[in-house]
């Protein structure tokens, strides 16, 4: 890589920026001297130097074992008697050309990591400007600084981008693809990816050709195929840019999978259109047969890429069956088989992106069932790290390549390209969504359509495809690259920076940060089975039906071949429980919560996490040995294993079964001495609550000491002037109520129905009810230590029970026409 590293692009308060600036300024003399010492090296990124290095390694003569080429001293060929001057031994030597390529690659990666670290250290910058925009600005500053000192900045070559930087990002996205959301919205994604990309390509290409034919633009020499090729390059949504922006705004799962899925699957359309128009540009005449073959090549490229990915995914899953004794190399198989799928697809000009996605989706469920959780963690974080570094390098090199590349600015072509791209995106989303909503249950709202249209970002894929164009067939290549870079910068900077406030302004639903629990997952699967049954009953073969068919085929045939051990034979619910249990255990270990692990986590997952350590203490108290032995004795004596039913049971079997049933009863269990008392208390409280509900309908608590509410209501309802208080009201029956808690059912006690006077006999209940009435008095506080529930009071007598029944059932209400008072006039 012919790159010359200079100072840091900007001065910030963060320590990584200062460290990067000091490192690059210190290396400037070495890099500049090495550039003057090797004038014959071409100004490319990788290819010429890598080829020269490989040739020097493969064609070098064999080196003797007693010497090294660098420290080899000249042989002393002087004859005896003649003294010649001998060269001194070099104590310190510099050979930068020997380590230049890996050294510069390491420095570029170090620069990218330090920039990424600095952006996250300063939250005020990262919260306003997306990370992709900041990285492009860093690339522009570094490229300008390199060019200012007279060096040639490096250019992002297409081979480096497609073979080394793009695969990690696509593999990370495909391996951890949310498969449920992707499959449920696959039809919508395919319509946006195929029809939407075709619409954008032909709309932009045809309109750009019409603009080029206008007199005065200076573009009359541009051909139709060149404009259609340019439209196919600029119309594809870039997955790298979409990932970089949408992961920062935390949009909901539906919109994220629609836009990101479109960016992944439109690769097949872009590849087909690119190679189609590139080949047509070399033809003297395009026939109808060539158009038909070009249309068929779309299916070959897309389905061929998927087929290659599925084959390598199955091979990788089958290989993971036999890695139980060599756990160290398990992650390596995942990376190698995925990368081989991508290279094999590129070998036959198939869709490498679709091959990577298919390999990751097919490989993941079977590989995770075979490998250890440590290997799973290694795969997860290595892919995240690798894709993050590649994404950072891509955006930095976009900025550097903008400074280093040759440009041809044409205002008409650039402005029309930008406008037509925006108009085509909006019209395509609106038209396709109108058609899609006719078949979707969950409709796409106008807010969703706006976010989908606004999130169509362009990125490095369009730049790399434009860089691959040849001057022989496309003399307007520099103008195409200038327009492509302009569209990329507009979508990344303008749309990428404004999409976050627009999402907040429109109140678009955000992504749920909390993960679903096991209960939610199990109920989701239950609903899937329920919908599958409903579809079978209705005779409608929807996606639930075919999903169930695929799951049955997978369980019956595929799992037995690709999953080792007994995990392939266990029920789906148990397998899912093991998976969720293992996932929670790994999260607990990673968060350092080993001391807080609940008892629901099984010992199997804990042994897999740390098989040599035992828990210090149990959360639940252990049973005593006597209790445990008694429980074991009951289970061993009474419980029987399930066995098959037979039509006729032998007499001996019937006798044994009856004996078991008789022995297994509640008398054989350990009795709780407090069980009877608790049952009595619960029954009393239940009766008290029922009594409270009945009494509250007819009694109220007075605010001050007055006559009973019953008498007051009767007086007001009948005749206020006809009622006079009785002189012997002290002899009336009393309802005592605890003033501390007047609504408590335990405090109500109906007592003292008898008369207070010693000389009088107790009147009959009929006289008491007809002539005297009721009054309410406060109850004396009970002595401490007594229980109102268990201690029977005077209110439990039969007479008081009869009064309670009378109060609870007042009888039929009088007609409104009746004028007779409830209580007769005073006597």
C-alpha positions in Angstrom: 0.0 0.0 0.0 1.6 3.2 -1.2 0.3 5.3 1.6 2.1 8.0 3.5 0.8 8.6 7.0 0.8 12.1 8.4 -0.6 13.9 11.4 -4.0 13.4 12.9 -6.8 15.0 11.0 -8.1 17.2 13.8 -7.2 18.3 17.3 -9.6 17.1 20.0 -9.6 16.9 23.7 -9.6 13.1 23.5 -6.3 11.3 24.2 -6.6 8.9 21.2 -6.5 11.8 18.8 -3.3 13.2 20.4 -1.7 9.8 20.5 -2.5 9.2 16.8 -1.1 12.6 15.8 2.1 12.1 17.6 2.6 8.6 16.1 1.9 9.7 12.5 4.1 12.8 12.8 6.9 10.7 14.1 6.6 8.2 11.2 6.5 10.9 8.5 10.3 11.1 7.8 10.6 7.3 7.5 7.6 7.1 5.1 8.8 10.0 3.0 12.4 8.6 2.7 11.0 5.2 1.8 8.9 6.8 -0.9 12.0 8.5 -2.5 14.1 5.3 -2.2 11.7 3.3 -4.3 10.7 5.4 -7.3 9.7 2.5 -9.4 6.8 1.4 -7.2 3.4 2.1 -8.7 0.9 4.3 -6.8 -1.7 1.5 -6.1 -3.2 0.2 -2.9 -2.3 -3.4 -2.9 -2.1 -5.3 -6.1 1.4 -4.5 -7.6 3.3 -4.5 -4.3 1.6 -7.7 -3.2 2.5 -9.4 -6.5 6.1 -8.2 -6.2 6.3 -9.4 -2.7 4.9 -12.8 -3.5 7.2 -13.1 -6.5 10.2 -12.2 -4.5 9.3 -14.8 -1.9 8.5 -17.6 -4.4 11.5 -17.0 -6.8 14.2 -16.1 -4.3 17.2 -18.5 -4.4 17.7 -20.8 -1.4 19.6 -19.2 1.5 22.3 -21.1 3.3 21.8 -22.1 6.9 24.9 -20.3 8.2 24.1 -16.8 6.9 21.3 -14.4 6.3 21.0 -12.2 3.2 20.7 -9.1 5.3 23.7 -9.8 7.6 25.8 -11.6 5.0 29.4 -10.3 5.0 31.6 -10.2 1.9 33.9 -13.2 1.6 37.6 -12.6 2.3 39.1 -13.6 -1.1 42.5 -11.9 -0.5 45.6 -13.9 -0.8 47.9 -14.3 2.2 50.2 -11.4 2.7 47.8 -8.8 1.2 45.7 -6.8 3.7 42.3 -5.4 2.6 39.9 -3.2 4.4 37.1 -5.2 6.1 33.6 -3.7 6.5 32.5 -3.1 10.1 29.6 -5.1 11.5 26.3 -3.1 11.3 25.0 -2.6 14.8 21.7 -0.9 13.7 20.2 -1.1 10.2 17.0 0.2 8.6 15.2 -1.8 5.9 11.7 -0.3 5.6 11.0 -1.8 2.2 11.0 -5.2 3.8 8.1 -4.4 6.2 6.4 -1.5 4.4 3.2 -3.2 3.3 2.2 -4.9 6.6 3.5 -1.9 8.5 1.3 0.5 6.6 -1.8 -1.8 6.8 -1.3 -2.0 10.6 -1.1 1.8 10.8 -4.2 2.3 8.7 -6.1 -0.1 11.0 -4.7 1.6 14.1 -5.8 5.0 12.7 -9.3 3.7 12.1 -9.6 2.2 15.6 -8.2 5.4 17.3 -10.7 7.5 15.4 -13.6 5.2 16.3 -12.5 5.3 19.9 -12.2 9.1 19.9 -15.7 9.6 18.6 -17.3 7.5 21.3 -15.2 9.1 24.0 -16.8 12.5 23.1 -20.5 11.9 23.4 -21.5 15.4 22.2 -20.1 14.7 18.7 -21.4 11.2 18.3 -24.9 12.1 19.4 -25.3 14.7 16.6 -23.2 13.5 13.7 -23.3 9.8 12.6 -20.0 7.9 12.8 -19.9 7.3 9.1 -19.9 11.1 8.4 -17.1 11.6 10.9 -15.0 8.9 9.4 -15.4 10.3 5.9 -14.3 13.7 7.2 -11.2 12.0 8.7 -10.5 10.5 5.4 -10.8 13.8 3.6 -8.4 15.5 6.1 -5.8 12.7 5.9 -6.0 12.6 2.1 -5.6 16.3 1.9 -2.7 16.3 4.3 -0.9 13.6 2.3 -1.4 15.4 -0.9 -0.2 18.7 0.6 3.3 17.3 1.3 3.7 16.1 -2.2 2.7 12.4 -1.8 0.0 10.5 -3.7 -2.9 9.4 -1.5 -4.0 5.8 -1.8 -7.2 4.9 -3.7 -9.6 2.3 -2.5 -9.3 -0.4 -5.2 -12.4 -2.4 -6.1 -10.6 -5.8 -5.6 -9.5 -4.8 -2.1 -13.1 -3.7 -1.3 -14.9 -6.7 -2.7 -12.5 -9.4 -1.6 -11.3 -8.2 1.9 -13.4 -5.4 3.3 -17.0 -6.2 2.3 -17.2 -10.0 3.3 -16.8 -9.5 7.1 -19.7 -6.9 7.1 -22.0 -9.2 5.1 -21.1 -12.3 7.1 -21.8 -10.5 10.4 -25.2 -9.4 9.0 -26.1 -12.8 7.6 -24.9 -14.9 10.5 -26.9 -12.9 13.1 -29.8 -12.1 10.7 -33.2 -12.0 12.6 -34.6 -14.9 10.7 -38.2 -14.6 12.0 -38.6 -11.0 10.9 -36.8 -11.7 7.7 -39.0 -14.6 6.6 -42.2 -13.0 7.7 -41.4 -10.0 5.5 -39.6 -11.8 2.7 -42.2 -11.0 0.1 -42.1 -7.2 0.8 -38.3 -7.3 0.9 -38.1 -9.0 -2.5 -40.5 -6.6 -4.1 -38.5 -3.6 -2.8 -35.2 -5.3 -3.8 -36.1 -6.5 -7.3 -38.8 -4.3 -8.6 -37.7 -1.2 -6.7 -34.1 -1.5 -7.9 -35.2 -2.1 -11.5 -37.5 0.9 -11.4 -34.7 3.1 -10.0 -32.1 1.9 -12.5 -34.3 2.4 -15.6 -35.9 5.6 -14.4 -32.6 7.3 -13.6 -30.8 5.9 -16.6 -33.5 6.9 -19.1 -33.9 10.4 -17.7 -30.2 10.9 -17.6 -29.9 9.9 -21.2 -32.7 12.4 -22.0 -30.8 15.2 -20.2 -27.6 14.3 -22.0 -29.3 14.8 -25.4 -30.2 18.5 -24.5 -28.1 20.9 -26.5 -25.7 23.0 -24.5 -24.9 20.4 -21.8 -21.9 19.1 -23.6 -23.0 15.5 -23.0 -24.3 14.6 -26.4 -21.7 11.9 -26.8 -23.1 9.8 -23.9 -24.8 6.6 -25.1 -27.9 5.0 -23.8 -26.1 1.9 -22.5 -23.7 4.1 -20.5 -26.5 6.0 -18.9 -28.4 2.7 -18.0 -25.2 1.3 -16.6 -24.7 4.4 -14.5 -28.4 4.1 -13.3 -27.9 0.5 -12.3 -24.8 1.5 -10.2 -26.3 4.5 -8.5 -29.8 2.9 -7.8 -28.7 0.2 -5.3 -29.1 0.8 -1.6 -25.8 0.2 0.2 -25.9 -2.3 3.1 -22.8 -0.8 4.8 -24.3 2.7 4.9 -27.7 1.4 6.1 -26.1 -0.6 8.9 -24.0 2.4 10.0 -26.9 4.8 10.2 -29.8 2.5 11.3 -28.0 0.9 14.2 -27.4 4.3 15.7 -31.0 5.5 15.5 -32.4 2.2 16.9 -35.4 2.0 14.6 -38.0 -0.7 15.1 -37.4 -4.2 13.8 -39.9 -3.9 10.9 -38.4 -0.9 9.2 -34.8 -2.0 9.9 -35.3 -5.4 8.3 -37.2 -3.9 5.3 -34.5 -1.4 4.4 -31.5 -3.6 5.4 -33.0 -6.7 3.7 -33.5 -4.7 0.5 -29.9 -3.6 0.6 -28.8 -7.2 0.9 -31.0 -8.8 -1.7 -30.6 -6.1 -4.4 -27.0 -7.2 -4.9 -28.2 -9.8 -7.4 -30.1 -7.2 -9.4 -27.1 -4.8 -9.3 -24.6 -7.5 -10.4 -26.8 -8.7 -13.2 -27.5 -5.2 -14.6 -23.9 -4.2 -14.2 -22.5 -7.1 -16.1 -25.4 -7.0 -18.6 -24.8 -3.4 -19.7 -21.1 -3.8 -19.5 -21.2 -6.6 -22.0 -23.8 -4.9 -24.2 -21.5 -1.9 -24.4 -19.0 -4.1 -26.3 -21.5 -5.5 -28.8 -22.1 -3.9 -32.1 -25.8 -4.8 -32.0 -28.0 -6.0 -29.2 -30.5 -8.6 -30.3 -33.7 -9.8 -28.6 -32.0 -13.1 -27.7 -29.3 -11.2 -25.7 -32.1 -9.5 -23.8 -33.8 -12.8 -23.0 -30.5 -14.3 -21.9 -29.8 -11.2 -19.7 -33.2 -11.7 -18.1 -32.4 -15.4 -17.4 -29.0 -14.5 -16.0 -30.8 -12.7 -13.1 -32.2 -16.0 -11.9 -28.9 -17.8 -12.4 -27.0 -15.1 -10.4 -29.4 -14.9 -7.5 -30.4 -18.6 -7.2 -26.9 -19.7 -8.0 -25.5 -17.6 -5.2 -28.1 -19.0 -2.8 -27.2 -22.5 -3.8 -23.5 -22.0 -3.3 -24.1 -20.6 0.2 -26.5 -23.4 1.1 -23.9 -26.1 0.0 -21.1 -24.5 2.0 -23.4 -24.0 5.0 -24.4 -27.7 5.1 -20.7 -28.7 4.8 -19.7 -26.4 7.6 -22.5 -27.7 9.8 -21.6 -31.3 9.1 -17.9 -30.6 9.9 -18.9 -29.1 13.3 -20.3 -32.6 14.3 -16.7 -33.8 14.8 -15.1 -30.9 16.6 -16.0 -32.0 20.2 -12.4 -33.0 20.9 -10.8 -29.9 19.2 -12.9 -27.0 20.4 -10.1 -24.4 19.5 -10.7 -24.6 15.7 -14.5 -24.5 15.8 -14.7 -20.7 15.0 -12.2 -21.1 12.2 -14.5 -23.5 10.3 -17.3 -20.9 10.3 -15.1 -18.2 8.9 -13.4 -20.3 6.3 -16.5 -22.0 4.9 -18.3 -18.6 4.7 -15.4 -16.9 3.0 -15.1 -19.9 0.6 -18.8 -19.5 -0.3 -18.2 -15.8 -1.1 -15.1 -16.5 -3.2 -16.8 -19.4 -5.1 -19.8 -17.2 -6.0 -17.5 -14.5 -7.2 -15.6 -17.1 -9.2 -18.6 -17.7 -11.4 -19.9 -14.1 -11.4 -22.7 -15.0 -9.0 -24.0 -13.0 -6.1 -21.4 -13.2 -3.4 -23.5 -11.3 -0.9 -26.4 -13.7 -1.3 -24.0 -16.7 -1.0 -22.7 -15.3 2.3 -26.2 -14.7 3.7 -27.3 -18.2 2.7 -24.2 -19.8 4.3 -24.7 -17.9 7.5 -28.4 -18.6 7.8 -28.1 -22.3 7.0 -25.0 -22.9 9.2 -25.9 -21.1 12.4 -28.6 -23.3 14.0 -26.7 -26.5 13.5 -23.2 -25.1 14.3 -24.5 -23.5 17.6 -25.9 -26.9 18.6 -22.6 -28.6 18.1 -20.0 -26.1 19.2 -19.3 -24.9 22.8 -20.5 -21.6 24.1 -17.0 -20.3 24.3 -16.6 -20.9 20.6 -20.0 -19.2 20.1 -18.7 -16.2 22.1 -15.6 -16.1 20.0 -17.5 -16.2 16.7 -19.8 -13.4 17.9 -17.2 -10.9 19.1 -14.7 -11.7 16.3 -17.3 -11.0 13.6 -18.4 -7.8 15.4 -14.8 -6.6 15.6 -13.9 -7.6 12.1 -17.0 -6.0 10.6 -16.5 -2.8 12.6 -12.9 -2.4 11.5 -13.8 -3.0 7.9 -16.7 -0.5 8.0 -14.4 2.1 9.5 -11.7 1.5 6.9 -14.3 1.7 4.1 -15.5 5.2 5.1 -12.0 6.5 5.8 -10.9 5.3 2.3 -13.9 6.9 0.7 -12.7 10.2 2.0 -9.1 9.6 1.0 -10.1 8.4 -2.5 -12.2 11.5 -3.0 -9.1 13.6 -2.6 -6.8 11.3 -4.6 -9.1 10.5 -7.6 -9.6 12.3 -10.8 -12.8 14.2 -11.2 -14.8 15.8 -14.0 -17.4 18.1 -12.6 -20.5 18.8 -14.7 -23.2 20.8 -12.9 -26.0 19.6 -15.1 -25.1 15.9 -14.8 -24.5 16.0 -11.1 -27.5 18.0 -10.0 -29.9 16.0 -12.3 -28.5 12.7 -11.0 -29.1 13.8 -7.4 -32.7 14.9 -8.1 -33.6 11.9 -10.2 -32.3 9.5 -7.5 -34.5 11.2 -4.9 -37.6 11.3 -7.1 -37.2 7.7 -8.2 -36.8 6.5 -4.6 -39.9 8.3 -3.4 -42.1 7.3 -6.4 -40.9 3.7 -6.2 -41.6 3.4 -2.5 -45.1 5.0 -2.7 -46.1 2.8 -5.7 -44.8 -0.4 -4.4 -46.2 0.2 -0.9 -49.7 0.8 -2.4 -49.5 -2.6 -4.0 -47.9 -4.3 -1.0 -50.5 -3.1 1.5 -53.3 -4.9 -0.4 -51.8 -8.2 0.8 -50.2 -7.3 4.1 -52.0 -7.8 7.4 -49.9 -5.2 9.2 -50.0 -2.2 6.8 -47.1 0.1 6.1 -48.2 3.6 7.4 -47.2 6.9 5.8 -44.5 7.3 8.5 -43.0 3.9 7.6 -43.1 4.8 3.9 -41.2 8.0 4.6 -38.5 6.3 6.6 -38.1 3.6 3.9 -37.8 6.2 1.2 -35.5 8.4 3.3 -33.3 5.5 4.4 -32.2 4.6 0.8 -28.5 5.4 1.4 -25.7 4.9 -1.1 -22.2 3.9 -0.2 -18.9 2.3 -1.1 -20.4 -0.5 -3.3 -21.5 2.1 -5.9 -18.1 3.8 -5.7 -16.3 0.5 -6.2 -18.5 -0.5 -9.2 -17.9 2.9 -10.8 -14.1 2.5 -10.2 -14.2 -0.8 -12.1 -15.3 0.9 -15.3 -12.8 1.0 -18.2 -11.9 4.1 -20.1 -12.0 2.2 -23.4 -15.8 1.6 -23.3 -16.8 4.4 -20.9 -14.9 7.6 -21.6 -17.1 9.5 -19.2 -15.9 7.4 -16.2 -14.5 10.4 -14.3 -17.8 12.2 -14.5 -19.6 9.1 -13.4 -17.3 8.8 -10.4 -17.8 12.5 -9.5 -21.6 12.1 -9.6 -21.5 8.9 -7.6 -19.4 10.5 -4.8 -21.7 13.5 -4.7 -24.8 11.2 -4.3 -22.9 9.2 -1.6 -21.9 12.3 0.3 -25.5 13.8 0.1 -27.2 10.6 1.3 -24.7 9.9 4.1 -24.3 13.5 5.4 -27.7 15.1 4.7 -30.0 12.1 5.1 -27.9 10.3 7.6 -27.6 13.3 9.9 -31.3 14.4 9.6 -32.9 10.9 9.9 -32.5 10.8 13.7 -34.4 14.1 14.4 -37.0 13.2 11.8 -37.6 9.8 13.6 -38.1 11.7 16.9 -40.3 14.3 15.3 -42.6 11.8 13.6 -42.6 9.6 16.8 -41.7 6.5 14.9 -41.6 3.4 17.0 -38.2 2.6 18.3 -36.5 -0.8 18.8 -37.2 -2.6 22.1 -33.9 -2.8 24.0 -35.1 -5.5 26.4 -35.0 -9.1 25.2 -38.1 -11.3 25.2 -38.4 -13.7 28.1 -38.7 -17.5 27.8 -42.4 -17.1 28.5 -42.9 -14.8 25.6 -40.9 -17.1 23.3 -42.9 -20.1 24.3 -46.2 -18.3 23.8 -45.0 -17.1 20.4 -44.3 -20.7 19.3 -47.7 -21.7 20.7 -49.4 -19.1 18.5 -47.4 -20.3 15.5 -48.7 -23.8 16.1 -52.2 -22.5 16.6 -52.1 -20.5 13.3 -50.8 -23.5 11.5 -53.7 -25.6 12.7 -56.2 -22.9 11.7 -54.6 -22.7 8.2 -54.9 -26.5 7.9 -58.6 -26.4 9.0 -59.4 -23.6 6.6 -57.5 -25.3 3.8 -55.3 -22.3 3.3 -51.6 -23.0 2.8 -50.0 -19.9 4.1 -46.4 -19.3 5.3 -47.2 -20.9 8.7 -48.1 -24.1 6.9 -45.0 -24.3 4.9 -42.9 -23.2 7.8 -44.3 -26.1 9.8 -43.6 -28.5 6.9 -40.0 -27.3 6.8 -39.6 -27.7 10.5 -40.9 -31.3 10.4 -38.5 -32.1 7.5 -35.7 -30.5 9.4 -36.4 -32.4 12.6 -36.9 -35.8 10.9 -34.0 -35.8 8.5 -31.6 -32.8 8.6 -31.0 -32.6 12.3 -30.0 -36.3 12.6 -27.3 -35.7 10.0 -25.9 -32.3 11.1 -26.3 -32.3 14.9 -24.2 -34.7 17.0 -25.4 -36.5 20.1 -28.9 -36.7 21.6 -29.7 -33.0 21.0 -31.1 -33.9 17.6 -33.7 -36.2 19.1 -35.0 -34.1 21.9 -38.4 -32.3 21.5 -38.4 -28.8 20.1 -39.7 -27.2 23.3 -37.0 -28.9 25.4 -34.3 -27.9 22.8 -35.6 -24.3 22.9 -35.6 -24.3 26.7 -32.0 -25.5 26.7 -31.1 -22.8 24.2 -32.7 -20.0 26.2 -31.3 -21.3 29.4 -27.8 -21.4 28.0 -28.3 -17.9 26.6 -29.3 -16.6 30.0 -26.4 -18.4 31.8 -23.9 -16.9 29.3 -25.3 -13.4 29.8 -25.1 -13.9 33.6 -21.4 -15.0 33.4 -20.5 -12.1 31.0 -22.2 -9.6 33.3 -20.4 -11.0 36.4 -23.7 -12.1 38.1 -22.6 -15.6 39.1 -23.6 -14.9 42.7 -27.1 -13.9 41.7 -28.0 -16.9 39.5 -31.5 -18.0 40.3 -32.3 -21.6 41.1 -34.2 -22.0 37.8 -31.0 -22.3 35.9 -30.2 -25.9 35.6 -27.0 -27.6 36.6 -26.3 -28.6 33.0 -25.7 -25.1 31.8 -23.8 -24.2 34.9 -21.4 -27.2 34.4 -20.9 -26.1 30.8 -20.0 -22.6 31.9 -17.6 -23.5 34.7 -17.4 -27.3 35.3 -14.7 -27.2 38.0 -16.4 -24.7 40.3 -19.3 -25.3 42.6 -21.8 -22.7 43.9 -20.8 -21.4 47.3 -24.3 -21.4 48.7 -27.8 -22.2 47.7 -30.4 -19.5 47.5 -33.2 -21.8 48.8 -32.6 -23.4 52.2 -31.9 -27.1 52.0 -34.3 -29.7 53.5 -33.2 -31.7 56.5 -32.2 -35.2 56.0 -35.3 -36.6 57.8 -37.6 -34.6 55.6 -35.7 -35.6 52.4 -35.7 -39.3 53.4 -39.4 -39.2 54.2 -40.2 -37.6 50.8 -38.1 -40.2 49.0 -39.8 -43.0 50.8 -43.3 -41.7 49.8 -42.2 -41.3 46.2 -40.5 -44.7 46.1 -43.5 -46.4 47.7 -46.4 -44.8 45.9 -45.3 -43.4 42.5 -45.4 -45.8 39.6 -43.9 -45.4 36.1 -46.2 -44.8 33.2 -46.9 -47.9 31.2 -49.0 -48.8 28.2 -52.7 -49.4 28.6 -54.1 -52.9 28.0 -57.7 -53.8 27.2 -58.1 -56.4 30.0 -56.4 -56.1 33.3 -55.5 -59.2 35.2 -56.9 -59.6 38.8 -53.4 -59.4 40.3 -52.7 -56.1 38.4 -56.1 -54.7 39.6 -55.4 -55.7 43.2 -52.0 -54.0 43.0 -53.4 -50.9 41.5 -56.1 -50.6 44.1 -53.5 -51.0 46.8 -51.4 -48.3 45.4 -54.4 -45.9 45.2 -55.4 -46.6 48.8 -51.9 -46.1 50.1 -51.5 -42.8 48.2 -53.7 -40.5 50.1 -53.4 -37.4 52.2 -53.0 -39.4 55.5 -49.6 -40.7 54.4 -48.2 -37.2 53.9 -46.6 -35.1 56.6 -49.3 -33.2 58.5 -48.8 -29.5 59.3 -49.8 -28.7 62.9 -50.9 -25.2 61.9 -53.0 -26.2 59.0 -56.3 -26.6 60.8 -55.9 -23.3 62.6 -55.2 -21.5 59.4 -58.2 -23.0 57.7 -60.5 -21.9 60.5 -59.1 -18.4 60.4 -59.6 -18.2 56.6 -63.2 -19.4 56.9 -64.0 -16.9 59.7 -62.5 -14.0 57.7 -64.4 -15.1 54.6 -67.6 -15.0 56.6 -66.8 -11.7 58.1 -66.2 -10.2 54.6 -69.5 -11.5 53.4 -71.2 -10.0 56.5 -69.4 -6.6 55.9 -70.7 -6.5 52.3 -74.3 -7.1 53.5 -74.2 -4.7 56.5 -72.7 -1.9 54.5 -75.8 -1.7 52.4 -78.0 -0.8 55.4 -75.8 0.7 58.1 -73.7 3.9 58.2 -71.4 5.2 60.9 -72.6 8.5 62.5 -70.2 11.4 62.7 -71.4 12.3 66.2 -73.5 10.8 68.9 -77.1 10.9 67.6 -79.9 8.5 67.2 -79.5 5.4 65.0 -79.3 6.0 61.2 -82.3 3.7 60.8 -84.5 5.9 63.0 -83.2 9.1 61.3 -84.0 7.7 57.8 -87.5 6.6 59.0 -88.2 10.0 60.5 -87.2 11.9 57.4 -89.0 9.5 55.1 -92.3 9.5 57.1 -93.0 12.6 59.0 -90.4 14.8 60.6 -92.8 16.3 63.1 -94.3 13.0 64.2 -91.2 11.5 65.6 -90.1 12.0 69.2 -87.2 10.2 70.8 -88.2 7.6 73.3 -87.4 8.1 76.9 -86.3 4.6 77.4 -83.8 4.5 74.4 -81.2 3.1 76.7 -83.0 -0.3 76.7 -82.8 -0.7 72.9 -80.7 -3.3 71.2 -77.2 -2.0 70.6 -74.8 -2.4 67.6 -71.3 -1.9 68.8 -68.7 -0.7 66.3 -65.0 -0.3 66.8 -64.3 3.5 66.2 -60.7 2.7 65.1 -61.8 0.7 62.1 -65.5 1.1 61.5 -65.4 -0.8 58.2 -63.6 -3.8 59.7 -65.8 -6.9 59.7 -64.1 -8.3 62.8 -65.2 -5.2 64.8 -68.9 -5.6 64.3 -70.6 -7.3 67.2 -74.4 -7.4 67.7 -74.9 -7.7 71.5 -77.0 -6.7 74.4 -80.4 -7.5 73.0 -81.7 -7.8 76.6 -82.8 -4.8 78.6 -80.5 -3.1 81.0 -83.0 -2.9 83.9 -82.7 -5.7 86.5 -86.3 -5.4 87.4 -87.7 -5.9 84.0 -88.0 -9.1 82.0 -86.4 -9.2 78.6 -89.0 -8.4 76.0 -89.7 -10.6 73.1 -87.9 -10.0 69.8 -91.2 -9.1 68.1 -91.8 -6.3 70.5 -88.3 -5.1 70.4 -88.4 -4.9 66.6 -91.8 -3.3 66.3 -91.8 -0.8 69.1 -88.3 0.3 69.9 -85.8 0.1 67.0 -82.0 0.2 66.9 -79.2 2.4 68.2 -75.4 2.3 67.5 -72.8 2.6 70.2 -69.0 2.5 70.3 -67.3 -0.8 71.2 -64.9 -0.9 74.0 -61.3 -1.7 72.9 -60.3 -5.3 73.3 -57.6 -6.3 75.6 -54.1 -6.8 74.0 -53.3 -10.4 73.0 -56.8 -11.4 72.1 -57.8 -12.5 68.7 -61.2 -11.4 67.4 -61.3 -14.3 64.9 -60.5 -17.2 67.2 -62.1 -15.9 70.3 -65.8 -16.3 70.3 -67.8 -13.3 71.5 -71.2 -12.6 72.7 -72.3 -11.8 69.2 -72.2 -15.5 68.3 -75.3 -16.3 70.3 -78.4 -17.6 68.3 -80.3 -14.4 69.0 -77.6 -12.2 67.5 -77.4 -14.5 64.5 -81.2 -14.0 64.0 -80.7 -10.2 64.2 -78.0 -10.4 61.6 -80.2 -12.4 59.3 -82.9 -9.7 59.7 -80.5 -7.0 58.9 -79.2 -8.7 55.9 -82.7 -9.3 54.5 -84.9 -6.2 55.1 -87.7 -7.6 53.1 -89.7 -6.1 50.2 -89.5 -2.3 49.7 -92.7 -0.4 50.3 -94.5 1.2 47.4 -93.9 4.9 46.9 -97.7 5.5 47.4 -97.7 4.2 51.0 -97.7 7.0 53.5 -97.4 5.0 56.7 -94.2 5.7 58.6 -91.7 2.9 59.2 -91.9 3.6 63.0 -95.2 4.4 64.5 -95.8 7.7 66.2 -94.6 8.0 69.7 -96.7 6.5 72.4 
